[in-house]
């Protein structure tokens, strides 16, 4: 690690052009900045909000949101369990030292080997479909002396006044075992007939557009109701999934619920249902966006500016893939770090565009400020969720990631090279 105590951080943004120039020499003209202190702060805020209201509480960090090993390891050290949705992510968790018993294995695609492996390791596994139940049944019959614990992901109607709250207007979620058509009841009956199988958890994760407090409250209540209806008195956990808003900048969305508001609603239900139990089930949440979105920034050097008709374009050494892989048109919070501290130019509208040959490679639209100059830097905030995992190997190598912790920096992912871009263990030359 290199000491950078002489460089001041303001509002979590590096404001020194000299500092960014030094980083460029080592890491290239574009790179991510990871604020480790902010990551820890997010974890502690979420943990306190829920655990202060319901003490049997587990955070299962959603690896798919950002599976940079350094990030996953930091959260593991803070106490987070690993919420994974593939064998690849499962193996990453084991590689960085996560106790297999602290792995929560979700997702719609698990083969027989995956399920056997998770059961052997006593991981928490939430079954998504009938075919997975068949694998569990086979495993249990082959291992009659072993206690087999599984959870079920439940699919139920979340509609409000006849309108679905799911993302992109989907009428139904495609995940989980359907409650309304009787599939859940069939699954419960089938598993309960196997003597050495225990239904140890109920899981209800839904991707909703508004991420309302009331939605999470309803998910919690439905799962608790099912636990009572099916007399699951030895339930280990109620898992309400993820999808919480974090501390979202107002420029993106206004008036988002706080961690405290989510926790108050959810934990009130848990305490009403299980507060009198001698052994209460754990409450599990699986935050991703709310944990890591605001701990990453993307730095891109200005390469050129030009005008076409009445439009101004600023070309940077970066791409929309680096900051908004869904290519939405909202501008992220951003800051220009200028080489010249004094600039008497007028504010103008300009677009920030990337290095690819795609017309839609816009990092920002109609940004209104003094037009940046070549060798300035633009820092984009709130880029920690899904950007790094969705960043394709397209045209240019993936940028490096630099962590800042207690005024010191370290490299946690190197800038990709040709040999890594075209991995010779995969590609045939």
N, C-alpha and C positions, 0 to 999 in steps of 0.2 A: 504494500500500500504506500501511496505517496501523500505526504502531508500537504494540504491546501488551505491551511488555516488563515493565510493572508488574503484569501479571496472571500468576499462577503456574499452570502445568499440572501436575497430579498424576495419575500412572498414565494419561496420555494423555486425561484427562477434564478439561474446564474445570470448576473447582469454585467459581467466583465468581458469585453471583447477580447482582451488579452488572454484571459483564462480559456475561453473557447478556442482561440487560436492555438494555444498549447495543447489542448485536447485533440484538436484536428490533426496536429502533427503525429500524434500517437495512434489515433483511432479512426482517422478519415474525416471526410467533409460532411458526413452525417452519422449520427449515433444516438442511441437512447441513453437517457439519464434516469437512474433508479434511485429514489430517495428511500433509503433503508429505514431511517428514523420515522418517516411518515407511514411506512408499512407497519411498523411495530405499533404506532399510534392507532392506526385503524383497527388492528387486531384487539388492542386493549379496550378501545371504545365499544366494539361489538361484544366482546367478552363481558365487560362490566354491565352493559345495558341488559343483557339476558341473565347472566349468572347472579346478579344482585336481586333478581326477581324470582328465579327458579334455579336452585343450586345444582341440580343434576343436568348439566348442560355441556354439549360438545359442539365445537366448531369443526366441520369437515370442509377444508378448503378445496374448492373446485379446480382441479388441475387443468381441465380443458381451457379455462379462462386465460391462463398464463402459466405454462409449465417450464419456465426457465428454472433449472435445477437450484440455482442460488436462492430464488424466491421461495420455492417449495421447502427448501431446507431451513430457511429463516423461520417460516411459519411452523414447521415441524418442531423447531427448537422452542417456539413459544407455546406449544401444546396442541397445535392443530392436528386433527386426523386428516388423512388423505382421501378425498372423494374423487374416485377415478371412474372412467367409463370405457376403458379398454385395457387389454393386457399390456399394451405399451406403457400406459400411464401407471398401471399397477407395478410393473417391473421398475419404473423410474422411482416410485415411492420406496420400494425395497432397496434399491441401489443407494439412495441417499440416507438410509438408516431408519425408515419408518417401521415401527413394530407392525407385523402383518395383522395383529388384532386391532390396530388403529387404521386399517384400510376399509373404506366403505366402497363397495364395488357396485356401481349402478350401470345404466346404459342398456340399450335395446339389443345389442349383439354380444352374446357370450357363448362360446362354443363349449363342448363337453369338457375339454381340457381346462379351460378357464374356470369353470364352475368347480370341478374337482380340486383344482389348485387352491381356490379361495376357501373351500370347505376344509381342506387339509390344514390350511394356515389359520383357520378360525377367524377369518375376516368377516366383517358384516357384509352380507350380500343381499341386495334387493332384487327379487325376481320380477321381470318385466312382461313375460309371456308364458304361454302354456308349455312351449318346447323346453324352456328352462326348468320348469317344474318336473318334466319328465326326466331330465338329467339328474335332478336332486333325488327323485324317487329311486332311480337306478343306483346312485351313489349310496343312499341310505340302506338299501337292501343288500348291497355289497359290503357294507360296513355296519352290521347289526349291533355291534357293541359300542358304536360311536354316537354321541349326541350330536345331531345335525341341526344347527340353528340357521334359519333363513328369515328374511323379511320379504314383504310383498309391496310392490309399487301399485297403488290404487288409482284407477281412472274414474273420476266421477264428474257430474255436471257442475260447472262453476258459473253458469250463466246468471246474469243479473237482469231482472225484468225482461227476460227473453233475449238478452244480448250477451254474446260471448265476450269475455275479457281477454281471451287468448291473443297472442301476438298475430299481427297481420290478418286479424278477423277470422281465424280458423274457428269453425263451429265446434269441433271436438279436438281434443288432444289425441295424438296417435300413440301415446306412450301409456304403459301400465296395463293393469287387468281391470276390465270394465265392471263397475258395480251395478249399473242399471240393467244390463242384459243377463245377469246371473252368472257371468264368468267368475267373478270374485268369490261368490258363494261356492261354486264348483271347486275352485282352487283351494279354498279353505277346507272343504270337506275331504278332498283328495289327500291333502297334506296331513290333516288330522288323523287320517286312518293309518298313517305310517308311524309305528310306535316310537321310533327313535328320532322323529323330526319334531322340532319345536318352532312354532311361528313366533319369532322373537322381536319382530319389528314391523311397523307400518310406515310406508313412504308415500308422500304426496307432493311431487314437484311439478309445478305448472309454469310455463313461460307466458306471462301476461304483459300486456302493453303498458298499463298504468301502474302496476306494482303496488296496488293499494294495500293499506294496512288491513282493511276489511277482508281482502282476499286471503291473506295469510291467516287471519283469525278464523275464517270459514274452513280453510284446509285443516287447521289444527283441530277444530271442533268435529269435523267429519271423521277424522282419524280416531279421535278419542271416542266418538260414538260407536265406531266399528269395534274398537277394543272392548267396549262394554257388551255390545250385542253378541260378540263371539266369545265372550268370557275369557279374554286373554289376560288372565290375572298375573302371569309371569312374564309380561311384555318387557323387553329390555329397552326399547326406544320407540319414540314417535319422531319421525324424520319429515320435516316440512319443506325440505329442499332449499333452493336458493332463489335468486331473482330479486333481491332487495335493492332498492336504491341506496347508494352511498352518499357521500357529500358531493353531489353533482353541482358543477358550476351553474350559476343562474343563467349564463349565456346559452346553456343547452336546455335546461328544464328548470322551471321555477316551482317553489313550494313543494319539494319532495319530502316524504316522511323521514323523520330522524330514526336512528337506531333505537332510541328510547321509546318512540311511539310504536314501532314494530314490536319491541320487546314487551311493552306494557300490554298490548292486545293479546299476543300469543301466550305470554306467561300467565296472564289472568285465567285463560282457558285451562292451561295445564294445572294450575293450582286448584282451580275449582274441581277438576276431575280427579286429580291424584294427590292433592295436598294432604289428605288423611291417610294415604298409604304409608305403611312402615318402610317399604322399599319402592320408591317411585321410579318409573321409567325415565331414561334420559330423554331430553329434548335435543334433537340434532338439527342444526341448520347448515346449509352448504353455500356460503357466500363465495362469490367470484368477483363480479364487477365491483361490488361495494368494498371489497378488500384491496383490489390492486389498480383500479382504473386511474386514480389520482396520484399514484406513486411513481408513475413513469411520465417522462417528457421526451420529446423527439427534437433533436437539434439538426437543422439543415442549413448548409451554407448557401448564400445567394450567389448564383453563377452569372446571371445576366438579367437585364430588363429590356423590354421592347414594347413598342406600340403597334397595334394592327387596327386600322380605322380609328375608332374612338375608344378602344379597349387597351388597357395597360396590363402587361404580363410580366410576372417575376418568376424566373426559372430557378429552382433550388435543386440541390443534390439530394433528392428524396422523392417519394412517390405517395400518392393517396393510399397505396397499399400499406405504407408504414404507419399511417395514423387513423385511417377510417376504411377498413377493408370492405365495408358494406357500401362505400362510396356515397353516403348520404350527403346532402348539400348544406347541412348546418356547419357554420364555421366554429371550430374549436377555440377555446381561449388560447391566445398566442401573444408573443412578445417579440419585438424586433430588437436585436442587440447590434447597435451600429458602430462602425469603425470610427466615424466622426461624431463626437458627442454634440457638436453644434451643427444644426442643419436648419437653414432659414427657408426651406422649400415649403410649398403649400400642401395641405392634405388633399389626396386624390383617391379615387377608387382604383383598385387593381386586383387582379386574380393571381393567386400563387399556384404554379403548375409544376409538374414533376418531370422526371427524366424519361419516362416511358414514351412509346409511340402511340399511346391511346389518347384520343381526343378528350376523353372523360377524366384524364389524370389531373384533377384539380384538388389541391390541398385546401384551398380557401377561395371563396367567391366574393367579389366586390368588397374587399377589405378596404376600409377608409382610413388612411394615414399617409404620412410622407412616404413616398415610394422608396423602398430599400435600394441600396446600391450594391454593386458587386463586392463580395467579401464580407458583407454583413451576414448575420446569422438570424434565423427565425426559429423560435422555440415554441413548439406546440404542446399544450398541456393535455392531461387526462387521456393518455393513450395506452394505458396499461392493460386494458381488457380486450382480448381476442386479436389485437393487432399483430402481436408477435407470433401467435400460433397460426394465424391466417395469412401471414406474409408469404406470398408465393416466390418460388425460385423463377423469377421472370425478368429477363433482360439484364439485371444487375444483381450483384451479390447482396446477401443480407448484411445489414450494418451491425456494428458491435454494440454491446451494452456496458455502460460504465456505472458502477454503484458509488453513491456518495453516502458516507456514514461517519458521523461525528467529525465533520470537516476533513475527511480523508477519502481518497478515491481508490477504486480497484476495478479491474476489468473482470466481468463475469460472463461475457460472451465475446469471443474474438470476431472481428470482421471476417466474413467468409472469403476464402481464396478459390482460385480456379479448381484446385484439386478437391476441395470440399464441395464446391458447387456441382462439379461433375465427379461424384464419388466413384473412384475406380474399382471399389468393391461391388458397385451396382452397375455402372455403365461399361459397356464393352467397346473398346476403341479399336 
